[in-house]
């Protein structure tokens, strides 16, 4: 399972680089606001928990990966429905 996660993380990093994808400042701010709302805590506490501003680049990379995954999922949705294949008796 660990090997699968490491490969997935590596693949995602390669896609981010290849696509030259980067989360915007707005994406990061929205991400922080969402975390604060989910935790029902002030945004300042969330920023402190993530070590901001010192760890801004690490948070930016994390948000970039999340946004890339969202984009990949959005683009990969099946456009046509597939009819169910009837079960065979056997």
C-alpha positions as CSV (number, residue, x, y, z in Angstrom):
1,X,0.0,0.0,0.0
2,X,2.8,2.4,0.8
3,X,4.5,1.7,-2.5
4,X,1.2,2.6,-4.3
5,X,0.9,5.9,-2.4
6,X,4.5,6.8,-3.1
7,X,4.1,6.1,-6.8
8,X,0.8,8.1,-6.9
9,X,2.5,11.1,-5.2
10,X,5.4,10.9,-7.6
11,X,3.1,10.7,-10.6
12,X,1.1,13.6,-9.4
13,X,4.2,15.7,-8.9
14,X,5.3,14.9,-12.5
15,X,1.9,15.9,-13.8
16,X,2.0,19.2,-11.9
17,X,5.5,19.9,-13.4
18,X,4.6,18.9,-16.9
19,X,1.4,21.0,-16.9
20,X,3.2,23.8,-15.2
21,X,0.3,24.0,-12.8
22,X,0.4,26.1,-9.7
23,X,-2.2,27.1,-7.2
24,X,-3.0,30.8,-7.2
25,X,-2.9,33.0,-4.1
26,X,-6.7,33.0,-4.3
27,X,-6.6,29.1,-4.2
28,X,-4.5,29.1,-1.1
29,X,-6.6,31.7,0.6
30,X,-9.8,29.8,-0.2
31,X,-8.2,26.5,1.0
32,X,-7.3,28.2,4.3
33,X,-10.8,29.7,4.7
34,X,-12.3,26.3,4.0
35,X,-10.1,24.6,6.6
36,X,-11.0,27.3,9.2
37,X,-14.7,26.9,8.5
38,X,-14.5,23.1,8.7
39,X,-12.6,23.2,12.0
40,X,-14.9,26.1,13.2
41,X,-11.7,27.9,14.2
42,X,-10.4,31.4,13.3
43,X,-8.3,31.4,10.1
44,X,-5.3,32.8,12.1
45,X,-5.3,29.5,14.1
46,X,-5.2,27.5,10.9
47,X,-2.4,29.6,9.6
48,X,-0.5,29.1,12.8
49,X,-1.2,25.3,12.7
50,X,0.3,25.1,9.2
51,X,3.3,27.2,10.3
52,X,2.5,30.2,8.1
53,X,4.0,32.4,6.9
54,X,7.2,30.3,7.3
55,X,5.8,27.2,5.6
56,X,3.9,29.1,2.8
57,X,5.7,27.3,0.0
58,X,4.8,23.9,1.5
59,X,1.2,24.9,1.9
60,X,1.2,26.2,-1.7
61,X,2.5,22.8,-2.9
62,X,-0.1,21.0,-0.9
63,X,-2.9,23.2,-2.4
64,X,-1.4,22.8,-5.9
65,X,-1.6,19.0,-5.6
66,X,-5.1,19.1,-4.3
67,X,-6.2,21.4,-7.1
68,X,-4.5,19.3,-9.7
69,X,-6.3,16.2,-8.4
70,X,-9.6,18.0,-8.6
71,X,-8.9,19.0,-12.1
72,X,-7.9,15.5,-13.1
73,X,-11.1,14.1,-11.6
74,X,-13.2,16.7,-13.3
75,X,-11.6,16.0,-16.7
76,X,-11.9,12.2,-16.3
77,X,-15.6,12.0,-15.8
78,X,-17.4,9.6,-18.2
79,X,-19.3,11.5,-20.9
80,X,-21.5,8.7,-22.0
81,X,-23.5,6.3,-19.8
82,X,-22.8,2.7,-20.2
83,X,-25.8,0.3,-20.3
84,X,-25.6,-2.4,-17.6
85,X,-24.6,-5.8,-18.9
86,X,-27.1,-8.4,-18.0
87,X,-25.9,-11.0,-15.6
88,X,-25.5,-14.5,-17.1
89,X,-26.8,-17.5,-15.5
90,X,-24.3,-20.2,-14.9
